């Protein structure tokens, strides 16, 4: 069946606008709008049928929606006022009756070259908004997305986050990496947490995030780190790689050097950051899946007497060893109970401090250092305590290096 005959059959369903008629043939050619394509088909049908040409009074499919593109473009432009953006995208929620109507025609006539109404609206409103604002329609990577809620006659705006990447050092103990809701009230606020809703007064995430939220005029800031240090551990050396996700920013053109200076000034020495570059959503997945090694400097207390030969023999036994670690007792309440194998890349004694041993340990990502020392009641094998045959525990732990995503081992 040729396109003119198909057009004739489509017109037999009822009054239909040029844009909807053209959409049913939208993937057959290029260089014409659906409205132009539909107009040409309508003329061809009327010529073939040798009947007077007549404009459609209404459209049984879109109900005149496609004639309101300028109106919707104006609504989008107003909704985006006050936001800083360069690229935008349009989305459309089509009324169920409209979607059902066009699907009836697709199914009845077995059409495989039709374009959905929402695609037409997204494109045409997008072109109109671009003309009104001077911004770029970019469905692949928009800064903002305007959703046309056709049934509700409103425009919803989704502001995509911005990301920046860097490294942080944590220079004060007792500071968690991320915000924790109060365990008692789960963030609602109670007497136990002083009605703050927080388990701890502050966090690395909040210290970095507060200036970011203010400068970007954002709703929130979420820290994604390459692993995490314990709350009682320092993160020193070159720092831990992180990606900060700034949620719903109204401002996007923040100078990263100014942001870095503001974070370090407000942190008051608790945390320092070095911001390296702008990021993207993919960086979050990369940093979360990173398997880089980590280096720790720890202070270890060993009970009872031992010789230096015994200590060095235990260190040699652990260097390069494959360690089987069952989920530690201290985190078993929030992590799956299973056995993980991790490697001790390097371990060496650096000296003593007040009768305690200073060790430097480099391990694969996920190696539990405290349990490597203590044995965790036999859940970690081998361990320093197990090899020495006497209890040992970590008194102080500092992370001194975390391998970045782009560094070789």
C-alpha positions in Angstrom: 0.0 0.0 0.0 1.5 3.4 -1.0 1.6 6.4 1.3 -1.3 8.2 -0.3 -3.6 5.2 0.3 -2.3 4.9 3.9 -3.0 8.6 4.4 -6.5 8.1 3.0 -7.2 5.3 5.5 -5.8 7.4 8.4 -8.1 10.3 7.4 -11.1 8.0 7.4 -10.7 7.7 11.2 -11.8 11.3 11.6 -10.6 14.9 11.6 -6.8 15.0 12.1 -4.4 17.9 12.0 -1.5 18.1 9.6 1.1 17.5 12.3 -0.5 14.2 13.5 -1.1 13.0 9.9 2.6 13.7 9.1 3.7 11.9 12.3 2.4 8.6 11.0 5.0 8.9 8.3 7.6 10.7 10.4 10.5 8.2 9.8 10.1 7.8 6.0 11.9 11.0 4.9 14.0 13.9 6.1 14.0 17.6 5.5 10.3 18.2 6.2 8.5 18.9 9.4 5.6 16.6 10.3 3.3 19.5 9.7 4.7 20.0 6.2 4.6 16.2 5.5 1.0 16.0 6.7 0.0 19.0 4.6 1.5 17.4 1.5 -0.2 14.1 2.1 -3.6 15.8 2.7 -3.3 17.6 -0.6 -2.3 14.4 -2.4 -5.3 12.6 -1.0 -7.7 15.3 -2.0 -6.3 15.5 -5.5 -6.5 11.7 -5.9 -10.1 11.7 -4.6 -11.0 14.7 -6.8 -12.8 16.4 -4.0 -12.7 20.0 -2.6 -9.9 20.7 -0.2 -11.0 21.3 3.4 -9.0 22.2 6.5 -9.6 20.0 9.5 -11.8 21.6 12.1 -10.1 19.8 15.0 -7.9 16.7 15.6 -9.3 13.6 17.2 -5.8 12.5 18.3 -4.0 15.5 19.8 -7.1 17.7 20.4 -5.2 20.7 19.1 -2.2 20.2 21.4 0.4 20.5 18.5 -1.0 23.9 17.6 -0.1 25.1 21.1 3.7 24.7 20.8 4.3 28.5 21.1 2.2 28.6 24.3 4.1 25.7 25.9 7.4 27.2 24.9 6.5 30.4 26.7 5.6 28.4 29.8 8.9 26.6 29.8 10.8 29.9 29.4 9.0 31.3 32.4 9.6 28.2 34.5 13.4 28.3 33.8 13.8 31.9 34.8 16.2 32.4 37.6 18.2 29.2 36.8 21.7 29.3 35.3 21.9 26.8 32.4 23.3 26.5 28.9 21.7 23.2 27.8 18.2 22.0 28.3 15.9 19.2 27.3 12.1 18.9 27.0 10.0 15.9 28.2 6.3 15.4 27.8 3.7 13.6 29.7 1.0 12.7 27.2 -2.6 12.2 28.3 -3.5 8.5 28.3 -6.4 9.1 25.8 -4.0 10.7 23.3 -1.5 7.8 23.6 -4.3 5.3 23.2 -5.7 7.1 20.1 -2.4 7.1 18.2 -1.7 3.5 19.2 -5.0 2.4 17.7 -4.0 3.7 14.3 -0.5 2.2 14.6 -1.9 -1.2 15.4 -4.8 -1.2 12.9 -2.6 -0.2 10.0 0.6 -2.0 11.2 2.6 1.2 11.0 6.3 1.0 11.7 7.4 4.4 10.6 5.3 6.6 12.9 6.7 9.1 15.4 5.0 9.4 18.9 3.3 12.6 19.8 5.7 13.1 22.8 8.7 13.1 20.4 7.1 15.8 18.3 6.3 17.9 21.3 9.8 17.5 22.8 11.4 18.5 19.5 9.1 21.4 18.5 8.8 22.9 21.9 12.6 22.5 22.3 13.2 24.5 19.1 10.9 27.2 20.2 12.5 27.5 23.6 15.9 27.7 22.0 14.8 30.6 19.9 13.3 32.4 22.9 16.2 31.9 25.3 19.3 31.5 23.1 20.1 28.3 24.9 20.9 24.9 23.4 18.5 22.0 23.3 20.6 18.9 24.2 18.6 15.8 25.2 21.8 13.9 25.7 23.4 16.0 28.5 21.1 18.8 29.6 21.7 21.1 32.6 17.9 21.3 33.2 14.9 19.3 32.0 11.5 20.9 31.5 8.7 18.3 31.7 5.4 19.3 30.0 2.6 17.9 32.2 -0.1 18.1 29.5 -3.0 16.8 31.7 -2.1 19.2 34.5 -1.3 22.2 32.2 1.9 22.8 34.1 5.7 22.6 33.5 7.9 20.8 36.0 11.6 21.6 36.1 14.3 19.1 37.0 17.7 20.6 37.6 20.5 18.1 37.0 23.4 18.1 39.5 26.9 19.3 39.0 29.9 17.3 40.1 33.5 18.2 41.1 36.4 15.9 41.9 39.3 16.2 44.2 41.0 14.8 47.4 40.3 15.5 51.0 42.4 15.1 54.2 40.7 14.6 57.5 42.8 16.1 60.3 40.5 15.6 63.3 39.4 12.3 64.9 35.8 11.6 65.7 34.6 13.0 62.4 32.6 10.6 60.2 32.9 10.8 56.4 29.2 11.3 55.8 26.2 12.6 57.7 24.6 10.0 59.9 21.0 10.3 61.1 20.5 9.9 64.8 20.0 6.2 65.6 17.4 6.9 68.2 15.0 9.1 66.1 16.3 8.4 62.6 16.7 12.0 61.8 13.5 13.3 63.2 15.1 15.1 66.2 15.0 14.0 69.8 16.5 14.7 73.3 19.4 12.2 72.7 20.7 14.1 69.6 19.8 17.6 71.0 16.9 17.7 68.4 19.5 18.0 65.5 18.5 14.6 64.0 22.2 13.9 63.7 24.3 11.1 65.3 27.4 13.2 65.1 27.6 17.0 65.1 29.5 17.3 61.8 31.0 15.2 59.0 33.5 15.6 56.1 30.5 15.6 53.8 28.9 18.6 55.5 32.1 20.5 55.9 32.8 20.3 52.2 29.2 20.5 51.3 28.1 23.7 53.2 30.1 26.1 51.1 29.2 24.2 47.9 25.5 24.5 48.7 25.8 28.2 49.3 28.0 29.1 46.3 25.9 26.9 43.9 22.6 28.0 45.5 21.8 24.3 45.7 19.5 22.0 47.7 22.1 19.6 49.0 25.6 18.2 48.4 26.4 14.5 48.5 30.0 13.1 49.0 31.1 10.0 47.1 34.4 8.8 48.4 36.9 6.2 47.3 36.3 4.1 50.3 36.0 5.5 53.8 38.1 5.9 56.9 36.9 5.0 60.4 35.5 7.8 62.5 38.5 7.6 64.8 41.0 7.6 61.9 42.8 10.5 60.2 43.1 10.8 56.5 46.4 12.4 55.8 49.1 12.3 53.1 47.8 13.2 49.6 44.2 12.7 50.7 41.3 10.5 49.7 39.8 10.9 46.2 36.2 12.0 46.2 33.4 13.2 43.9 31.0 15.8 45.3 27.5 15.8 43.8 25.8 19.2 44.1 22.0 18.7 44.0 19.7 21.1 42.1 22.1 24.0 41.7 20.6 27.3 40.6 24.1 28.6 39.8 26.5 26.5 37.7 29.4 28.8 36.9 31.3 28.6 40.2 35.1 29.1 40.1 36.5 25.9 41.5 39.6 27.7 43.0 37.2 30.1 44.9 35.2 27.1 46.1 38.3 25.3 47.3 39.5 28.4 49.2 36.1 28.8 50.8 35.9 25.2 51.9 39.4 25.2 53.4 38.7 28.6 55.2 35.4 27.4 56.7 36.8 24.0 57.7 39.1 25.5 60.3 41.7 22.9 60.0 39.4 19.9 60.5 39.4 19.1 56.8 41.4 20.3 53.8 40.5 19.7 50.2 42.2 20.0 46.8 39.7 20.3 44.0 41.1 18.9 40.7 38.4 19.3 38.1 34.7 19.3 37.2 33.2 15.8 37.2 30.3 14.0 35.7 27.9 11.3 36.9 30.1 8.5 35.5 32.8 9.6 37.9 30.6 8.4 40.8 30.4 4.9 39.4 34.1 4.9 38.8 35.1 6.0 42.2 32.7 3.6 43.9 34.0 0.6 42.0 37.7 1.6 42.3 39.9 -1.2 43.8 43.1 0.9 44.4 45.3 0.0 47.3 45.5 2.0 50.6 48.4 2.7 53.0 47.9 3.0 56.7 50.1 4.1 59.6 49.0 2.5 62.9 50.0 2.4 66.5 49.7 -1.1 67.9 49.7 -2.3 71.5 50.9 -5.9 72.0 50.2 -7.6 75.4 52.9 -9.5 77.1 56.6 -9.7 76.3 58.0 -10.4 72.8 61.3 -10.2 71.1 62.1 -8.1 68.0 62.8 -11.3 66.2 59.3 -12.6 66.9 57.8 -9.3 65.7 59.9 -9.2 62.5 59.0 -12.9 61.9 55.3 -12.1 62.2 55.7 -9.1 59.8 57.5 -11.3 57.2 54.6 -13.9 57.5 52.0 -11.2 56.8 53.9 -9.4 54.0 52.2 -10.5 50.7 49.8 -12.8 52.5 46.3 -13.6 51.4 44.0 -12.9 54.3 40.6 -14.4 54.8 38.4 -11.9 56.7 34.9 -12.7 57.9 32.8 -9.5 58.3 34.1 -7.9 61.5 32.0 -8.0 64.6 32.1 -4.2 64.8 30.3 -3.8 61.5 28.3 -7.0 61.3 25.1 -5.2 62.2 25.2 -3.3 58.9 27.1 -5.5 56.5 26.5 -8.9 55.0 28.2 -11.7 56.9 30.6 -13.3 54.5 34.3 -14.1 54.1 36.4 -11.9 51.9 40.0 -12.5 50.7 42.3 -9.6 50.6 46.1 -9.2 50.2 48.6 -7.5 52.4 50.8 -5.8 49.8 53.4 -4.5 52.3 53.9 -4.2 56.0 56.9 -2.8 57.9 57.8 -1.6 61.4 58.7 2.0 61.7 59.7 2.1 65.3 58.1 2.5 68.7 56.1 5.1 70.7 55.5 4.8 74.4 56.1 1.0 74.2 53.7 0.6 71.3 54.8 -0.5 67.8 54.4 1.8 64.8 53.5 -0.2 61.7 52.9 0.9 58.1 50.6 -1.4 56.1 49.7 -1.3 52.5 46.7 -3.4 51.6 44.2 -4.1 48.9 41.0 -2.1 49.0 38.6 -3.6 51.5 41.3 -5.0 53.9 40.2 -4.5 57.5 43.4 -3.2 59.2 42.2 -3.3 62.8 41.1 -7.0 62.4 44.4 -7.8 60.6 46.1 -6.8 63.9 43.6 -8.2 66.4 42.3 -11.3 64.6 38.8 -10.4 65.6 38.2 -13.5 67.7 39.5 -15.7 64.9 37.4 -14.2 62.2 40.5 -12.9 60.4 43.2 -15.5 59.4 46.1 -14.9 59.5 46.5 -12.0 61.9 49.4 -10.3 63.8 47.8 -11.4 67.1 47.4 -15.0 65.9 51.0 -15.3 64.6 52.5 -13.7 67.8 50.2 -15.9 70.0 49.2 -12.9 72.2 46.5 -10.2 72.0 47.3 -7.1 69.9 45.1 -4.1 69.1 45.2 -0.9 67.1 45.3 2.2 69.3 45.5 4.7 66.6 45.1 4.6 62.8 45.8 7.1 60.1 45.2 6.6 56.4 48.3 8.0 54.6 47.6 7.2 51.0 44.7 6.1 48.8 45.4 5.1 45.2 43.6 7.2 42.6 41.5 5.9 39.7 44.1 6.8 37.1 47.2 5.6 38.9 49.0 2.4 38.4 49.7 0.1 41.3 
